[in-house]
Amino acid sequence: MTYRLAARWILAASFLAFAVGVAARADNWPQWRGPTGDGISKETNLPVEWDQTKNIAWKLKLPGMGSGTPAVWGDHIFLTADDGKELFALCVSTKGEELWRKKIGTAGGKKYHGDCNDASPSP
């Protein structure tokens, strides 16, 4: 994995941890673009800035790259990750703890449209 791709992956995982943690305290987010499909949260107290440390609730190392939108239900976050050989579904608590990991298939190791892979579909 190149440095640039690794940096994007870490930033995306950090954003995921922040964004999903905030969304989980508000409404369930069961699908891409949220409960009503418009990408708008009812939460009104969201930060507008973040970086590697600012406004990040927690970070979690994933088994590999995943670019699918996570689904949030209650205090559970569901996401996918592709380590280049296997495709996983994961459940993470809104406190950043991995609750379970299941292999759901083999990964082709392909990259689609530059940054997407077999873990791109939302759970």
Disulfide bonds with the S-S distance in Angstrom:
none
